[in-house]
Amino acid sequence: MRSRNVFARGGHARRAWWTGETVAVVTGANRGIGHALSARLPEQGLPVVLTARDGARGEASAAALRARGLRSVRFRRLDVSDPASVAAFASWLRDELGGLDILMPSLS
């Protein structure tokens, strides 16, 4: 059985439904709300794949989060308006991580 994370809500410890093997993908995550989510989710024990259209900005954003101790943040380039980019990302996600559990589309 997978080890479950414990988090506090309203002063009470609760068991999280996710594990360290849960995969969350946040699109458009190199700034704004997506970036904030890409920080908050690993703080709660969720591994995150941060995505962005601009590879340099996305990698810099992920590196900044890892420098804060959020080691479970990964970056992968993704342009959701480009079918080839989506297909390449989906193949990588399936082959490297076995798929995804949570998808957080860009909100900014």
WOFENMO-V996279 format. One record per pair of residues at least 12 apart in sequence whose ideal C-beta (glycine too) atoms are under 8 Angstrom apart, sorted by the first residue. I is the first residue (numbers start at 1). J is the second residue. D is the distance in Angstrom with one decimal. If there is no record, write none. Layout:
i=I j=J d=D
i=I j=J d=D
This chain:
i=2 j=19 d=4.0
i=2 j=20 d=7.5
i=2 j=21 d=6.2
i=3 j=19 d=6.5
i=3 j=20 d=7.2
i=4 j=16 d=5.8
i=4 j=17 d=7.8
i=4 j=18 d=8.0
i=4 j=19 d=6.3
i=5 j=18 d=6.7
i=5 j=19 d=7.2
i=5 j=20 d=7.7
i=5 j=44 d=6.8
i=5 j=45 d=3.8
i=7 j=44 d=5.8
i=7 j=45 d=7.6
i=16 j=44 d=6.9
i=16 j=45 d=6.5
i=18 j=44 d=8.0
i=18 j=45 d=6.9
i=18 j=46 d=5.5
i=18 j=101 d=7.3
i=18 j=102 d=7.9
i=19 j=45 d=7.9
i=20 j=45 d=6.4
i=20 j=47 d=6.5
i=20 j=72 d=7.5
i=21 j=47 d=7.7
i=22 j=46 d=5.8
i=22 j=47 d=6.8
i=22 j=101 d=4.7
i=22 j=102 d=6.9
i=23 j=47 d=6.1
i=23 j=49 d=6.7
i=23 j=93 d=7.6
i=23 j=97 d=5.0
i=23 j=98 d=7.4
i=23 j=99 d=6.9
i=23 j=100 d=4.8
i=23 j=101 d=5.2
i=23 j=102 d=7.2
i=24 j=41 d=5.3
i=24 j=46 d=5.0
i=24 j=47 d=6.8
i=24 j=48 d=5.0
i=24 j=49 d=7.1
i=24 j=100 d=7.3
i=24 j=101 d=6.7
i=24 j=102 d=4.0
i=24 j=103 d=7.8
i=24 j=104 d=6.6
i=25 j=48 d=7.6
i=25 j=49 d=4.7
i=25 j=51 d=6.4
i=25 j=93 d=7.2
i=25 j=100 d=5.0
i=25 j=102 d=7.0
i=25 j=103 d=5.3
i=25 j=104 d=6.9
i=26 j=38 d=4.9
i=26 j=41 d=7.4
i=26 j=48 d=6.0
i=26 j=49 d=7.3
i=26 j=50 d=5.7
i=26 j=51 d=6.7
i=26 j=104 d=4.5
i=26 j=106 d=7.9
i=27 j=51 d=5.0
i=27 j=78 d=6.3
i=27 j=80 d=5.9
i=27 j=103 d=7.7
i=27 j=104 d=7.1
i=27 j=105 d=5.2
i=27 j=106 d=4.7
i=28 j=51 d=7.1
i=28 j=52 d=6.3
i=28 j=53 d=7.7
i=28 j=80 d=7.9
i=28 j=105 d=7.6
i=28 j=106 d=2.8
i=28 j=107 d=7.9
i=28 j=108 d=6.4
i=29 j=48 d=7.9
i=29 j=50 d=4.2
i=29 j=51 d=6.0
i=29 j=52 d=6.1
i=29 j=58 d=7.4
i=29 j=61 d=6.8
i=29 j=106 d=7.3
i=30 j=50 d=7.1
i=30 j=52 d=3.9
i=30 j=54 d=6.7
i=30 j=57 d=4.6
i=30 j=58 d=4.7
i=30 j=60 d=7.5
i=30 j=61 d=4.1
i=31 j=57 d=7.7
i=31 j=61 d=7.1
i=31 j=108 d=6.8
i=32 j=107 d=7.5
i=32 j=108 d=3.3
i=33 j=106 d=7.8
i=33 j=107 d=4.4
i=33 j=108 d=4.8
i=34 j=50 d=7.7
i=34 j=104 d=7.2
i=34 j=106 d=5.2
i=34 j=107 d=6.6
i=34 j=108 d=6.0
i=35 j=50 d=7.8
i=35 j=61 d=5.9
i=37 j=104 d=5.5
i=38 j=50 d=4.5
i=38 j=61 d=7.4
i=38 j=62 d=7.6
i=38 j=65 d=6.2
i=38 j=73 d=6.2
i=39 j=65 d=5.6
i=39 j=68 d=7.3
i=39 j=70 d=6.4
i=41 j=104 d=8.0
i=42 j=65 d=7.2
i=42 j=70 d=4.2
i=42 j=71 d=7.8
i=42 j=72 d=4.8
i=42 j=73 d=5.7
i=43 j=70 d=7.0
i=46 j=72 d=7.4
i=46 j=102 d=7.4
i=47 j=72 d=4.0
i=47 j=73 d=7.8
i=47 j=74 d=7.5
i=48 j=70 d=8.0
i=48 j=72 d=6.4
i=48 j=73 d=5.2
i=48 j=74 d=7.1
i=49 j=74 d=5.1
i=49 j=75 d=7.5
i=49 j=76 d=5.6
i=49 j=93 d=7.2
i=49 j=97 d=7.4
i=49 j=100 d=7.7
i=50 j=62 d=4.9
i=50 j=65 d=7.3
i=50 j=73 d=5.8
i=50 j=74 d=6.9
i=50 j=75 d=5.1
i=50 j=76 d=7.7
i=51 j=75 d=7.4
i=51 j=76 d=5.6
i=51 j=77 d=7.0
i=51 j=78 d=3.8
i=51 j=89 d=7.1
i=52 j=75 d=7.5
i=52 j=77 d=6.8
i=52 j=78 d=7.1
i=53 j=77 d=7.2
i=53 j=78 d=7.2
i=53 j=79 d=4.4
i=54 j=77 d=8.0
i=55 j=77 d=4.6
i=58 j=75 d=4.9
i=58 j=76 d=7.9
i=58 j=77 d=6.2
i=59 j=75 d=5.0
i=61 j=75 d=7.3
i=62 j=74 d=6.6
i=62 j=75 d=3.7
i=63 j=75 d=7.9
i=76 j=89 d=6.1
i=76 j=92 d=6.3
i=76 j=93 d=7.8
i=77 j=89 d=7.7
i=80 j=105 d=7.9
i=80 j=106 d=7.8
